[in-house]
Amino acid sequence: MITDGSILKPDWSVPDSVRAISTTRAGGVSRAPWDTLNLGSHVGDVPADVQANRGRLAGFIGVDGARIGWLNQVHGTEVVELTPDNAGQIAKADASYTRHSGVACAILTADCLPVILADSEGVVVGAAHAGWRSLCGGVIENLVSAMAIAPERLQAWLGPAIGPDSFEVGPEVRDAFLKHDPEAASAFKTDGARAGHFMADIYALANLRLNHLGVSNVTGGGLCTVEDPDRFFSYRRDGQTGRMVTLVWLTG
């Protein structure tokens, strides 16, 4: 079962009405290679096991399962607003936000970076699937714009993702980020990479994007899904594997 000891909670200072967690791979019913708390329905796992896991999750967070906003994530930049009426309808998007209590924004990951946002008054929350393609394409910028809150009133938390010592990328990835922002060069190192490749720090890249937007209160980062197989699913490490979820929602 899911317990407080098997999840991560953001280290941020937000109103009591804002709740957020990030799951690990512990606490579910799925069998290898999805063991055990796989929450992804698109990875080859037994559908009944995924539904059982999602039911456990809904019970743990106290949110109606029909109001968890699962997305069809496509490594794009589309943002959707979640309401009590549409949260149960899977949308093709890589970010969501809501102003409604009891509606949860949900981002599935297994190396990509989940980014969650909340405003200082507890009025609106949002979440983004910030793999390198979405991050480079502007998914965080689109989410902040859609939330329609002054960036200086927002706080961000970066959930578990592939770490800088494990994320080797080709030169085309570095070039894409530098085309948008030359400062992104600081997030790419050649140490440890194959010739012509780079080790990328997706946490640093996300911080740059947030800081440029004016979101200066950013916490989280520092974990590596690849290097921690006991806690985290990792697509790059294992190939066929499960998915964790990072959620943010409003109560009251």
For each residue, the residues with C-beta under 8 A, 3 or more apart:
1: 27 56
2: 6 7 23 26 27 28 37 56 57 60
3: 6 7 27
4: 7
5:
6: 2 3 23 24 26 27 37
7: 2 3 4 21 22 23 24 27 60
8: 21 22 23 24 159 160
9: 20 21 22
10: 14 20 22 116 157 159 219 220
11: 157 219 220
12: 118 155 156 157 217 219 220
13: 155
14: 10 18 20 118 120 122 155
15: 18 118 120 121 122
16: 122 251 252
17: 101 122 250 251 252
18: 14 15 118 122 125 248 249 250 251
19: 61 248 249 250 251
20: 9 10 14 116 118 125 157 246 247 248 249
21: 7 8 9 61 246 247
22: 7 8 9 10 114 159 160 244 245 246 247
23: 2 6 7 8 27 37 39 57 244 245 246
24: 6 7 8 27 37 231 232 244
25: 28 35 36 37 38 231 232 233 242 244
26: 2 6 36 37 231
27: 1 2 3 6 7 23 24 36 37 56
28: 2 25 35 36 37 38 39 49 52 53 56
29: 36 49 52 53 56
30: 34 35 36 37 38 45 46 49 50 53 242
31: 34 35 36 46 49
32: 35
33: 238 240 241 242
34: 30 31 38 43 44 45 49 241 242
35: 25 28 30 31 32 38 242
36: 25 26 27 28 29 30 31 53
37: 2 6 23 24 25 26 27 28 30 53 56 57 242 244
38: 25 28 30 34 35 43 45 49 50 53 233 241 242 243
39: 23 28 50 53 54 57 108 242 243 244 245
40: 43 45 50 108 110 242 243
41: 45 47 50 70
42:
43: 34 38 40 240 241 242 243
44: 34 240
45: 30 34 38 40 41 49 50 242
46: 30 31 49 50
47: 41 50 51
48: 51 52
49: 28 29 30 31 34 38 45 46 52 53
50: 30 38 39 40 41 45 46 47 53 54
51: 47 48 54 55
52: 28 29 48 49 55 56
53: 28 29 30 36 37 38 39 49 50 56 57
54: 39 50 51 57 58 65 68
55: 51 52 58 59 65
56: 1 2 27 28 29 37 52 53 59 60
57: 2 23 37 39 53 54 60 61 65 68 245
58: 54 55 61 62 63 64 65 68
59: 55 56 62
60: 2 7 56 57
61: 19 21 57 58 104 247 249
62: 58 59
63: 58 67 68 102 103 104 249
64: 58 67 68 102
65: 54 55 57 58 68
66: 87 88
67: 63 64 84 87 88 102 103 104
68: 54 57 58 63 64 65 87 88 104 106 247
69: 80 82 87 91 96 98 103 104 105 106
70: 41 90 106 108
71: 80 90 91 92 93 94 96 106 107 108 129
72: 90 91 92 93
73: 93 94 107 108 129
74: 78 92 93 94
75: 94 129 131 133 134
76: 92 93 94 133 134 137 139
77: 94 95 134 137 138 139 142
78: 74 91 92 93 94 95 142
79: 93 94 95 96 97 126 128 139 142 143 146
80: 69 71 86 91 93 95 96
81: 96 97 98 146
82: 69 86 87 96 97 98 100 103 104 105
83: 86 87 98 100 103
84: 67 87 100 102 103
85:
86: 80 82 83 89 91
87: 66 67 68 69 82 83 84 98 103 104
88: 66 67 68
89: 86
90: 70 71 72
91: 69 71 72 78 80 86 96
92: 71 72 74 76 78
93: 71 72 73 74 76 78 79 80 96
94: 71 73 74 75 76 77 78 79 128 129 134 139
95: 77 78 79 80 107 126 127 128 129 134 139 140 142 143 146
96: 69 71 79 80 81 82 91 93 105 106 126 127
97: 79 81 82 105 117 124 125 126 127 143 146 147
98: 69 81 82 83 87 103 104 105 124 125 126 249 250
99: 123 124 250
100: 82 83 84 103 250
101: 17 249 250 251 252
102: 63 64 67 84 249 250 251
103: 63 67 69 82 83 84 87 98 100 249 250
104: 61 63 67 68 69 82 87 98 247 248 249
105: 69 82 96 97 98 116 125 126 127 247 248 249
106: 68 69 70 71 96 127 245 246 247
107: 71 73 95 114 115 116 127 128 129 159 245 246 247
108: 39 40 70 71 73 129 243 244 245
109: 112 113 114 129 131 159 160 161 225 243 244 245 246
110: 40 225 232 233 234 235 241 242 243 244
111: 131 161 162 225 226 234 235 236
112: 109 129 130 131 132 134 161 162
113: 109 129 130 131 135 158 159 161 162 202 203 206
114: 22 107 109 127 128 129 130 158 159 160 161 246
115: 107 127 128 130 140 143 156 157 158 159 206 210
116: 10 20 105 107 125 126 127 128 156 157 159 246 248
117: 97 125 126 127 128 143 144 147 154 155 156 215 248
118: 12 14 15 18 20 122 124 125 126 154 155 248
119: 122 123 124 125 147 149 153 154 155
120: 14 15 153 154 155
121: 15 153
122: 14 15 16 17 18 118 119 250
123: 99 119 149
124: 97 98 99 118 119 147 148 149
125: 18 20 97 98 105 116 117 118 119 248 249 250
126: 79 95 96 97 98 105 116 117 118 143 144 146 147 248
127: 95 96 97 105 106 107 114 115 116 117 143 246 247 248
128: 79 94 95 107 114 115 116 117 134 139 140 143
129: 71 73 75 94 95 107 108 109 112 113 114 134 139
130: 112 113 114 115 134 135 139 140 202 206
131: 75 109 111 112 113 134 135
132: 112 135 136 169 173 200 202 205
133: 75 76 136 137
134: 75 76 77 94 95 112 128 129 130 131 137 139
135: 113 130 131 132 139 140 202 205 206 209
136: 132 133 173 176 177 180 205
137: 76 77 133 134
138: 77 141 142
139: 76 77 79 94 95 128 129 130 134 135 142 143
140: 95 115 128 130 135 143 144 206 209 210 213
141: 138 144 145 209 213
142: 77 78 79 95 138 139 145 146
143: 79 95 97 115 117 126 127 128 139 140 146 147
144: 117 126 140 141 147 149 151 154 213 215
145: 141 142 148
146: 79 81 95 97 126 142 143
147: 97 117 119 124 126 143 144 154
148: 124 145
149: 119 123 124 144 153 154
150: 153 154 214
151: 144 154 213 214 215
152: 214 215 216
153: 119 120 121 149 150
154: 117 118 119 120 144 147 149 150 151 215 217
155: 12 13 14 117 118 119 120 215 217 218 219
156: 12 115 116 117 210 215 217 218 219 220
157: 10 11 12 20 115 116 218 219 220
158: 113 114 115 161 203 206 207 218 219 220 221
159: 8 10 22 107 109 113 114 115 116 220 246
160: 8 22 109 114 223 224 225 231 232 244
161: 109 111 112 113 114 158 202 203 223 224 225
162: 111 112 113 166 167 202 224 225 226 234 236
163: 166 167 201 203 222 223 224 225 226 227
164: 167 187 189 199 200 201 202 203 204
165: 192 199 224 227
166: 162 163 224 226 227 236
167: 162 163 164 199 200 201 202 226 236
168: 192 193 194 197 198 199 200
169: 132 173 174 188 197 198 199 200
170: 173 174 196 197 198
171: 174 175 196 197 198
172: 175 176
173: 132 136 169 170 176 177 198 200
174: 169 170 171 177 178 184 185 188 198 200
175: 171 172 178 179
176: 136 172 173 179 180
177: 136 173 174 180 181 184 187 188 205
178: 174 175 181 182 184 185
179: 175 176
180: 136 176 177 184
181: 177 178 184 208 209 212
182: 178 185
183: 186 208
184: 174 177 178 180 181 187 188 205 208
185: 174 178 182 188
186: 183 204
187: 164 177 184 200 201 202 204 205 208
188: 169 174 177 184 185 198 199 200 201
189: 164 192 193 198 199 201
190: 193 197 198 199
191: 199
192: 165 168 189 199
193: 168 189 190 197 198 199
194: 168 197
195:
196: 170 171
197: 168 169 170 171 190 193 194
198: 168 169 170 171 173 174 188 189 190 193
199: 164 165 167 168 169 188 189 190 191 192 193
200: 132 164 167 168 169 173 174 187 188 205
201: 163 164 167 187 188 189 204 205
202: 113 130 132 135 161 162 164 167 187 205 206
203: 113 158 161 163 164 206 207 220 221 222
204: 164 186 187 201 207 208
205: 132 135 136 177 184 187 200 201 202 208 209
206: 113 115 130 135 140 158 202 203 209 210 218 221
207: 158 203 204 210 211 218 221
208: 181 183 184 187 204 205 211 212
209: 135 140 141 181 205 206 212 213
210: 115 140 156 206 207 213 215 216 218
211: 207 208 214 215 216 218
212: 181 208 209
213: 140 141 144 151 209 210
214: 150 151 152 211
215: 117 144 151 152 154 155 156 210 211 218
216: 152 210 211
217: 12 154 155 156
218: 155 156 157 158 206 207 210 211 215
219: 10 11 12 155 156 157 158
220: 10 11 12 156 157 158 159 203
221: 158 203 206 207
222: 163 203
223: 160 161 163 228 232
224: 160 161 162 163 165 166 227 228
225: 109 110 111 160 161 162 163 228 232 233 234 237
226: 111 162 163 166 167 234 236 237
227: 163 165 166 224
228: 223 224 225 231 232
229: 232 234 237 238
230:
231: 24 25 26 160 228
232: 24 25 110 160 223 225 228 229 244
233: 25 38 110 225 238 241 242 243 244
234: 110 111 162 225 226 229 237 238 241
235: 110 111 238 239 241
236: 111 162 166 167 226
237: 225 226 229 234 241
238: 33 229 233 234 235 241
239: 235
240: 33 43 44
241: 33 34 38 43 110 233 234 235 237 238
242: 25 30 33 34 35 37 38 39 40 43 45 110 233
243: 38 39 40 43 108 109 110 233
244: 22 23 24 25 37 39 108 109 110 160 232 233
245: 22 23 39 57 106 107 108 109
246: 20 21 22 23 106 107 109 114 116 127 159
247: 20 21 22 61 68 104 105 106 107 127
248: 18 19 20 104 105 116 117 118 125 126 127
249: 18 19 20 61 63 98 101 102 103 104 105 125
250: 17 18 19 98 99 100 101 102 103 122 125
251: 16 17 18 19 101 102
252: 16 17 101
